[in-house]
Amino acid sequence: MARIALGGWQHETNTFAPLRAGYAEFLAADEWPGLCVGAEMITAVESVHIPIAGALAAVRDAGHTVLPLLWASATPSSYVTDDAFERIAADLLDRLTAALPLDGVYLDLHGAMVSESHADGEGEILRRVRAVVGPDVPVAVSLDMHANLTEAMVTHCDVIEIFRTYPHIDMGETGARAARLLLRMLGGQRWCKAYRKPGFLISLNAGCTSVPSAARDVYAAVPGEINEAVPAVGVAVGFHLSDIADVGPAVVAYGVDQAQADRAADAVCNTMVSRRADFVTEVLPADRAVAEAMRLATRFSRPVVLADTQDNPGGGGTGDTVGLLQALIDAGAEGAVLGAVCDPDVARQAHAAGEGATIRVALGGKRMPDQKPLEAEAAVRRLGGGEVIGTGPMYKDARIQLGDAALLEIGGVAVVVSSVNVALIDQALFRHFGVEPAAQRVLAVKSSVHFRNDFEQIAERVIVVAAPGAVVADPGALSYRNATVAWHEVDGVWRMG
């Protein structure tokens, strides 16, 4: 029976966002558990659809002993503070040291963590882990599809598995794949590695695999590269909002010899390069998007979904910009529903006034520079909050934290207001306030792509919207200082250049 240490530490860093992730942000739960350690970690993660849960089940099913380290996650934001990085890293390494001797280590990481002092957060974590366990203990890692995969990450662990879907509906499966590869290494087997960078950016929206796209085609081909000689191939589309030298897509392949690893990595990388011009996305300004949604809503009975991609909390957005909400109100989009604006002050104000009250609000516009609140009369339609259990494929059984929350109506438009900054990617968050998503004509969600996991099935059409926010959809609009890739616009569609 082998001794396997399991741990996880997740942060997706948008270096262009205004708010940093301190230690308190890792302590707090959002849709995932907050910082938890030891046996508490097992209880917190085992029933949640995240990679470490899949890895835990795989190790247990094989009859091995689990040594829990810690799990930590914070809502995507700007840089992880040095204080948070060093405190969590020290705790992780202390627990790893105490667990020695070990036969293997599995870590659930993101791959796009940037701290104030480390551009490659995961590369630094893995360097320190390797220094503790030594060169012979196998280390397996699972990464998010939006990892900015680096050579240091590849060097300091033995195998990496990466999500293959966006929305990420294969998180648990990916963790299980990584754990099963770890178990194959317990007898001393190791594989040669090949690491490739295609050399261009893929925007967040263009990585979607739930619709016909270059991304879907690339990931669909990955299993065909895996065989007895090539046990694993990982593809990351990168996270274009991290201004680091290694930003962008990457491929890693593992082979029984170097030639096999090189062949598989080259095949996938060359496919990505050949499809370079096909990684495209269409994003409409808010006024045009709302006009189109209202036009379509008169023709169809199913909802038109507006994705407020640039204020996506899942990509580092503050969740409190009101550009799309204002556009809906200005267009007279009565009956439209938007979720969720993060504004604890207004949520508390609504709770103090009670259902049925009318209150004067200054909603949102407080966390993002150069934004202003929406000043308006608001009717308090429904109070809610606390914990909502996810029901969709991605957030199934997740305990989504809202804090104080309310459904307000402003100018005929309903808006969910929460105290916790959470992407609205699960229908349960609307149903919590008595809103049945499938019965609406126009739904607006603060999300880039993940909402598709639960809303695509009910939507007549999805329109991606560029309203104010930190999750800038067009990389050409960003002022990179460290990235070495280019981007240009062709025929009004954002393409790599």
C-alpha positions as CSV (number, residue, x, y, z in Angstrom):
1,M,0.0,0.0,0.0
2,A,1.5,3.3,-1.1
3,R,1.6,6.6,0.7
4,I,0.2,9.3,-1.6
5,A,0.1,13.0,-0.6
6,L,-2.7,15.1,-2.1
7,G,-3.1,18.8,-2.1
8,G,-4.4,21.7,-4.2
9,W,-3.9,25.4,-4.7
10,Q,-5.8,27.4,-7.3
11,H,-5.7,31.0,-8.5
12,E,-6.2,32.4,-12.0
13,T,-4.3,35.7,-12.1
14,N,-5.6,38.5,-14.3
15,T,-2.7,41.0,-14.0
16,F,-4.8,43.7,-15.6
17,A,-7.5,43.5,-12.9
18,P,-7.7,46.0,-10.0
19,L,-8.0,43.8,-7.0
20,R,-5.3,41.5,-5.5
21,A,-5.7,38.2,-3.8
22,G,-4.6,38.4,-0.2
23,Y,-4.6,35.6,2.4
24,A,-8.2,36.5,3.4
25,E,-9.4,35.8,-0.1
26,F,-8.0,32.2,0.1
27,L,-9.7,31.7,3.5
28,A,-13.1,32.6,2.1
29,A,-15.3,30.1,0.3
30,D,-17.0,31.1,-2.9
31,E,-18.2,28.3,-5.2
32,W,-15.3,26.2,-4.0
33,P,-14.1,25.5,-0.4
34,G,-11.9,28.1,1.3
35,L,-8.5,27.2,2.7
36,C,-8.7,23.8,4.5
37,V,-6.0,21.5,5.8
38,G,-5.5,17.9,6.8
39,A,-8.5,15.7,7.3
40,E,-10.8,18.8,6.9
41,M,-9.6,19.0,3.3
42,I,-10.9,15.5,2.5
43,T,-14.3,16.4,3.8
44,A,-14.4,19.7,2.0
45,V,-13.4,18.5,-1.5
46,E,-14.6,14.9,-1.8
47,S,-18.1,15.7,-3.0
48,V,-17.3,18.7,-5.2
49,H,-16.6,18.6,-8.9
50,I,-13.0,19.6,-8.8
51,P,-9.8,17.8,-9.9
52,I,-8.7,16.9,-6.4
53,A,-11.9,15.0,-5.8
54,G,-11.3,12.9,-8.9
55,A,-7.8,12.2,-7.8
56,L,-8.9,11.3,-4.3
57,A,-11.4,8.8,-5.5
58,A,-8.8,7.2,-7.9
59,V,-6.2,6.8,-5.1
60,R,-8.7,5.4,-2.7
61,D,-10.2,3.0,-5.2
62,A,-6.6,1.6,-5.7
63,G,-6.4,0.9,-2.0
64,H,-3.6,3.4,-1.2
65,T,-3.1,5.6,1.8
66,V,-4.1,9.3,1.3
67,L,-2.0,11.9,3.2
68,P,-4.0,15.2,2.9
69,L,-2.0,18.4,2.7
70,L,-4.2,21.5,2.0
71,W,-6.7,22.9,-0.5
72,A,-6.8,26.7,-1.2
73,S,-8.6,28.7,-3.8
74,A,-9.5,32.3,-4.4
75,T,-11.8,34.0,-6.9
76,P,-9.7,35.1,-9.9
77,S,-8.2,38.5,-9.5
78,S,-5.0,40.4,-9.9
79,Y,-1.7,39.3,-8.3
80,V,-1.5,37.0,-5.4
81,T,0.1,39.0,-2.6
82,D,3.5,37.9,-1.4
83,D,2.1,37.4,2.1
84,A,-0.6,35.0,0.8
85,F,1.8,33.2,-1.4
86,E,4.5,32.6,1.2
87,R,2.0,31.7,4.0
88,I,0.2,29.1,2.0
89,A,3.4,27.8,0.4
90,A,5.0,27.4,3.8
91,D,1.9,25.5,5.2
92,L,1.9,23.2,2.1
93,L,5.6,22.4,2.4
94,D,5.5,21.9,6.1
95,R,2.7,19.4,5.8
96,L,4.5,17.7,2.9
97,T,7.6,17.4,5.0
98,A,5.7,16.0,7.9
99,A,4.1,13.4,5.6
100,L,7.5,11.9,4.5
101,P,8.3,9.3,3.5
102,L,6.0,9.3,0.5
103,D,5.6,7.1,-2.6
104,G,3.9,9.9,-4.6
105,V,2.4,13.4,-4.7
106,Y,-0.6,14.7,-6.5
107,L,-1.3,18.5,-6.8
108,D,-4.4,20.2,-8.1
109,L,-3.1,23.5,-9.5
110,H,-4.4,26.0,-11.9
111,G,-1.4,27.0,-14.0
112,A,-2.0,30.8,-14.3
113,M,-1.0,32.0,-10.8
114,V,1.1,35.1,-10.8
115,S,2.3,36.4,-7.4
116,E,3.8,39.8,-6.7
117,S,7.3,38.2,-6.8
118,H,6.7,35.1,-9.0
119,A,5.5,35.4,-12.6
120,D,5.3,31.6,-12.7
121,G,3.5,30.8,-9.4
122,E,3.0,27.1,-10.1
123,G,6.6,26.7,-11.4
124,E,7.8,28.1,-8.1
125,I,5.5,25.9,-6.1
126,L,6.6,22.8,-7.9
127,R,10.3,23.7,-7.6
128,R,9.9,23.9,-3.8
129,V,7.9,20.6,-3.7
130,R,10.6,18.8,-5.6
131,A,13.2,20.1,-3.3
132,V,11.3,18.5,-0.4
133,V,10.5,15.1,-1.9
134,G,13.7,14.7,-3.9
135,P,14.1,13.5,-7.5
136,D,12.8,10.0,-7.1
137,V,9.3,10.5,-5.7
138,P,6.8,10.8,-8.6
139,V,4.8,14.1,-8.7
140,A,1.6,14.3,-10.8
141,V,-0.2,17.5,-11.5
142,S,-3.5,18.5,-13.0
143,L,-3.9,22.0,-14.6
144,D,-6.7,24.2,-15.8
145,M,-7.2,24.5,-19.5
146,H,-6.3,28.2,-19.1
147,A,-2.9,27.4,-17.7
148,N,0.1,29.4,-19.0
149,L,2.1,26.2,-19.0
150,T,5.8,26.8,-18.5
151,E,9.0,24.9,-18.9
152,A,9.5,25.1,-15.1
153,M,6.2,23.4,-14.4
154,V,7.1,20.6,-16.9
155,T,10.6,20.2,-15.4
156,H,9.6,20.0,-11.7
157,C,7.0,17.3,-12.0
158,D,6.7,14.0,-13.7
159,V,3.4,14.2,-15.5
160,I,0.8,16.9,-16.2
161,E,-2.9,16.4,-17.2
162,I,-5.0,19.3,-18.4
163,F,-8.7,19.9,-18.8
164,R,-10.0,19.3,-22.3
165,T,-13.3,21.1,-22.1
166,Y,-14.4,24.8,-21.7
167,P,-16.8,25.1,-19.9
168,H,-14.7,22.8,-17.6
169,I,-17.1,19.9,-17.2
170,D,-14.2,17.4,-17.0
171,M,-12.4,18.7,-13.9
172,G,-12.9,15.6,-11.7
173,E,-12.1,13.4,-14.7
174,T,-8.8,15.3,-15.2
175,G,-7.7,14.8,-11.6
176,A,-8.5,11.1,-11.9
177,R,-6.4,10.8,-15.0
178,A,-3.5,12.5,-13.3
179,A,-3.8,10.2,-10.3
180,R,-3.9,7.1,-12.4
181,L,-0.7,8.1,-14.2
182,L,0.8,8.7,-10.8
183,L,-0.1,5.2,-9.7
184,R,1.5,3.8,-12.8
185,M,4.8,5.5,-11.8
186,L,4.9,3.9,-8.3
187,G,7.0,1.0,-9.6
188,G,9.7,3.4,-10.9
189,Q,8.4,4.0,-14.4
190,R,9.1,7.5,-15.9
191,W,8.4,9.0,-19.3
192,C,10.3,11.4,-21.5
193,K,8.8,14.9,-21.9
194,A,8.3,17.2,-24.9
195,Y,7.1,20.8,-24.4
196,R,6.0,23.1,-27.2
197,K,4.7,26.7,-27.5
198,P,2.7,27.6,-30.7
199,G,3.7,31.2,-30.2
200,F,0.4,33.1,-30.3
201,L,-2.5,34.2,-28.1
202,I,-5.9,32.6,-27.8
203,S,-8.5,34.9,-26.3
204,L,-10.7,33.6,-23.5
205,N,-13.9,33.3,-25.6
206,A,-12.1,31.7,-28.5
207,G,-11.2,28.7,-26.3
208,C,-14.8,27.5,-26.0
209,T,-15.2,23.8,-26.8
210,S,-19.0,23.5,-26.4
211,V,-19.6,25.1,-29.9
212,P,-18.0,24.3,-33.2
213,S,-14.6,25.9,-33.0
214,A,-10.9,25.4,-33.6
215,A,-10.5,24.7,-29.8
216,R,-13.0,21.9,-29.9
217,D,-11.3,20.3,-32.9
218,V,-7.9,20.5,-31.2
219,Y,-9.0,18.9,-28.0
220,A,-11.1,16.3,-29.7
221,A,-7.9,15.1,-31.4
222,V,-5.9,14.7,-28.2
223,P,-7.1,11.2,-27.2
224,G,-6.1,9.9,-30.6
225,E,-2.5,10.8,-29.8
226,I,-2.5,8.8,-26.6
227,N,-1.4,5.1,-26.7
228,E,0.9,2.7,-25.0
229,A,4.0,4.6,-26.2
230,V,2.4,8.1,-25.3
231,P,0.5,7.8,-22.0
232,A,-0.4,11.5,-21.8
233,V,-0.8,14.7,-23.9
234,G,-1.8,18.0,-22.3
235,V,-2.9,21.1,-24.2
236,A,-3.4,24.5,-22.5
237,V,-5.0,27.4,-24.4
238,G,-3.4,29.8,-22.0
239,F,-4.8,32.8,-20.1
240,H,-4.3,35.9,-22.2
241,L,-4.9,38.2,-19.2
242,S,-1.7,37.2,-17.5
243,D,1.0,39.6,-18.6
244,I,4.0,37.3,-18.3
245,A,6.6,36.1,-20.7
246,D,5.1,32.6,-20.9
247,V,1.5,33.7,-21.6
248,G,-0.2,31.7,-24.3
249,P,-1.0,28.2,-25.4
250,A,1.3,25.2,-24.9
251,V,1.5,21.5,-25.4
252,V,3.2,18.8,-23.2
253,A,3.5,15.2,-24.2
254,Y,5.0,12.1,-22.5
255,G,6.5,9.2,-24.2
256,V,8.3,5.9,-23.5
257,D,11.2,7.5,-25.4
258,Q,12.0,11.0,-26.5
259,A,11.1,10.4,-30.1
260,Q,7.6,9.4,-29.2
261,A,7.1,12.4,-26.9
262,D,8.4,14.7,-29.6
263,R,6.2,13.2,-32.3
264,A,3.0,13.7,-30.2
265,A,3.9,17.2,-29.1
266,D,4.8,18.3,-32.6
267,A,1.6,16.8,-34.0
268,V,-0.7,18.7,-31.6
269,C,1.3,21.9,-31.8
270,N,1.4,21.9,-35.5
271,T,-2.3,21.4,-35.6
272,M,-2.8,24.5,-33.4
273,V,-0.5,26.6,-35.6
274,S,-2.3,25.5,-38.7
275,R,-5.7,26.6,-37.2
276,R,-4.3,29.8,-35.9
277,A,-6.6,32.0,-37.9
278,D,-9.6,30.0,-36.8
279,F,-9.3,30.8,-33.1
280,V,-11.8,33.7,-33.5
281,T,-14.5,35.2,-31.4
282,E,-17.3,37.7,-32.0
283,V,-18.1,40.3,-29.3
284,L,-20.7,43.0,-29.7
285,P,-20.8,46.4,-27.8
286,A,-23.6,46.5,-25.2
287,D,-26.1,48.7,-27.2
288,R,-25.9,46.5,-30.3
289,A,-26.0,43.3,-28.3
290,V,-29.1,44.4,-26.4
291,A,-30.8,45.5,-29.6
292,E,-30.2,42.2,-31.2
293,A,-31.4,40.3,-28.1
294,M,-34.6,42.3,-28.1
295,R,-35.1,41.6,-31.8
296,L,-34.6,37.9,-31.4
297,A,-36.8,37.8,-28.3
298,T,-39.8,38.8,-30.4
299,R,-39.3,35.8,-32.7
300,F,-38.4,33.0,-30.4
301,S,-39.9,31.5,-27.2
302,R,-36.6,30.4,-25.7
303,P,-34.3,32.8,-23.9
304,V,-31.6,34.9,-25.6
305,V,-28.6,34.9,-23.3
306,L,-26.2,37.9,-23.1
307,A,-22.8,37.1,-21.8
308,D,-21.2,40.1,-19.9
309,T,-17.8,38.6,-20.7
310,Q,-15.6,41.6,-19.6
311,D,-17.0,41.7,-16.1
312,N,-16.7,37.9,-15.6
313,P,-15.7,37.2,-11.9
314,G,-14.3,33.9,-13.2
315,G,-11.6,35.8,-15.1
316,G,-10.8,38.5,-12.6
317,G,-13.7,40.8,-13.2
318,T,-15.0,42.8,-10.2
319,G,-18.6,41.7,-10.9
320,D,-19.9,45.2,-10.2
321,T,-19.8,47.1,-13.5
322,V,-23.3,48.2,-14.7
323,G,-22.7,48.9,-18.4
324,L,-24.8,46.0,-19.6
325,L,-27.5,46.7,-17.0
326,Q,-27.7,50.3,-18.1
327,A,-27.9,49.3,-21.8
328,L,-30.9,47.0,-21.0
329,I,-32.6,49.8,-19.0
330,D,-32.0,52.4,-21.7
331,A,-33.3,50.1,-24.4
332,G,-36.5,49.4,-22.4
333,A,-35.8,45.7,-22.1
334,E,-38.6,45.1,-19.7
335,G,-38.7,41.6,-18.3
336,A,-34.9,41.0,-18.9
337,V,-33.0,39.5,-15.9
338,L,-29.3,40.1,-15.2
339,G,-27.1,38.3,-12.6
340,A,-25.2,39.0,-10.6
341,V,-24.0,42.5,-9.6
342,C,-21.7,42.3,-6.6
343,D,-22.6,45.1,-4.2
344,P,-22.7,44.2,-0.5
345,D,-24.0,47.7,0.5
346,V,-27.0,47.5,-1.8
347,A,-27.7,43.9,-0.7
348,R,-27.7,44.9,2.9
349,Q,-29.9,47.9,2.0
350,A,-32.4,45.7,0.4
351,H,-32.5,43.3,3.4
352,A,-33.1,46.2,5.7
353,A,-35.9,47.5,3.6
354,G,-37.6,44.2,3.0
355,E,-39.5,42.6,0.1
356,G,-41.9,44.9,-1.6
357,A,-40.0,48.1,-0.6
358,T,-38.7,50.7,-3.0
359,I,-35.2,52.0,-2.3
360,R,-32.9,54.5,-3.8
361,V,-29.6,52.7,-4.7
362,A,-26.2,53.5,-6.0
363,L,-25.6,50.1,-7.6
364,G,-22.2,48.8,-8.6
365,G,-19.4,50.8,-10.1
366,K,-17.4,50.8,-6.9
367,R,-14.6,48.3,-7.4
368,M,-13.4,49.0,-11.0
369,P,-11.5,52.2,-11.8
370,D,-13.3,54.8,-14.0
371,Q,-16.7,53.2,-13.4
372,K,-19.7,54.9,-11.6
373,P,-22.7,53.4,-9.8
374,L,-26.1,53.2,-11.4
375,E,-28.3,55.7,-9.4
376,A,-31.9,54.6,-9.5
377,E,-35.1,53.7,-7.7
378,A,-35.2,49.9,-7.2
379,A,-38.1,47.7,-6.1
380,V,-37.1,44.8,-3.8
381,R,-38.7,41.8,-5.5
382,R,-37.1,39.0,-3.5
383,L,-34.6,38.5,-0.7
384,G,-32.2,35.6,-0.6
385,G,-28.5,34.8,-0.1
386,G,-26.4,32.5,1.9
387,E,-25.5,29.2,0.2
388,V,-27.0,27.9,-3.0
389,I,-26.3,24.3,-4.2
390,G,-25.3,24.1,-7.8
391,T,-27.3,21.9,-10.1
392,G,-25.6,22.3,-13.5
393,P,-22.9,20.0,-14.9
394,M,-20.0,22.2,-13.8
395,Y,-21.2,23.3,-10.4
396,K,-23.1,20.1,-9.5
397,D,-23.4,20.0,-5.7
398,A,-21.0,23.0,-5.3
399,R,-21.9,25.2,-2.3
400,I,-22.1,28.6,-4.0
401,Q,-21.8,31.5,-1.5
402,L,-23.8,34.7,-2.1
403,G,-23.8,36.4,1.3
404,D,-26.7,38.8,1.6
405,A,-28.4,38.9,-1.8
406,A,-31.6,40.2,-3.4
407,L,-33.5,40.4,-6.7
408,L,-34.2,44.1,-7.5
409,E,-36.2,45.6,-10.3
410,I,-34.9,48.8,-12.0
411,G,-36.6,50.3,-15.0
412,G,-38.4,47.0,-15.7
413,V,-35.1,45.0,-15.6
414,A,-34.6,42.5,-12.8
415,V,-31.1,42.2,-11.4
416,V,-29.6,39.8,-8.9
417,V,-27.4,41.6,-6.3
418,S,-25.0,39.6,-4.2
419,S,-22.4,40.2,-1.5
420,V,-19.9,37.7,-2.9
421,N,-18.4,38.1,-6.3
422,V,-19.5,35.0,-8.1
423,A,-19.9,34.2,-11.8
424,L,-23.5,33.4,-12.7
425,I,-23.0,30.1,-14.5
426,D,-25.6,27.9,-12.9
427,Q,-29.4,28.2,-13.3
428,A,-29.8,27.5,-9.5
429,L,-28.6,31.1,-8.8
430,F,-31.7,32.5,-10.7
431,R,-34.1,29.9,-9.3
432,H,-33.0,30.8,-5.8
433,F,-34.8,34.1,-6.4
434,G,-37.9,32.6,-8.0
435,V,-36.7,33.2,-11.6
436,E,-37.1,30.2,-13.9
437,P,-34.4,30.8,-16.5
438,A,-36.1,28.8,-19.3
439,A,-39.2,31.0,-19.0
440,Q,-37.4,34.3,-19.6
441,R,-37.0,36.1,-22.9
442,V,-33.7,37.8,-22.2
443,L,-31.1,36.6,-19.7
444,A,-27.8,38.4,-19.0
445,V,-25.0,36.7,-17.1
446,K,-21.7,37.9,-15.8
447,S,-19.6,35.1,-17.4
448,S,-17.4,34.5,-20.5
449,V,-18.0,30.9,-21.4
450,H,-18.7,28.8,-18.3
451,F,-22.4,29.8,-18.3
452,R,-22.8,27.7,-21.4
453,N,-22.5,24.5,-19.3
454,D,-26.0,25.1,-17.9
455,F,-27.6,27.7,-20.1
456,E,-26.8,26.6,-23.7
457,Q,-29.4,23.8,-23.4
458,I,-32.2,26.4,-22.8
459,A,-30.9,29.3,-25.0
460,E,-32.2,30.2,-28.4
461,R,-29.1,32.3,-29.0
462,V,-26.0,33.4,-27.1
463,I,-24.6,36.9,-27.7
464,V,-21.2,37.8,-26.2
465,V,-21.1,41.4,-25.0
466,A,-18.3,43.9,-24.5
467,A,-19.4,46.1,-21.6
468,P,-16.9,47.6,-19.1
469,G,-14.7,45.2,-17.1
470,A,-11.3,43.9,-16.4
471,V,-11.6,40.7,-18.4
472,V,-10.7,42.4,-21.7
473,A,-11.9,40.3,-24.5
474,D,-9.7,41.8,-27.2
475,P,-6.0,41.2,-26.4
476,G,-5.2,43.9,-28.9
477,A,-6.7,46.4,-26.4
478,L,-4.2,45.4,-23.7
479,S,-0.8,47.0,-23.0
480,Y,1.4,44.1,-22.5
481,R,4.9,44.7,-21.1
482,N,6.2,41.1,-20.8
483,A,4.3,39.1,-23.4
484,T,6.1,38.5,-26.7
485,V,3.1,37.7,-29.0
486,A,1.1,39.9,-31.4
487,W,-2.5,40.4,-32.2
488,H,-4.4,42.2,-35.0
489,E,-7.9,42.6,-36.2
490,V,-9.1,41.2,-39.6
491,D,-12.5,42.1,-41.1
492,G,-13.9,43.2,-37.7
493,V,-13.1,39.9,-36.1
494,W,-10.4,39.5,-33.5
495,R,-7.7,37.2,-34.7
496,M,-4.1,36.4,-33.7
497,G,-1.4,38.2,-35.6
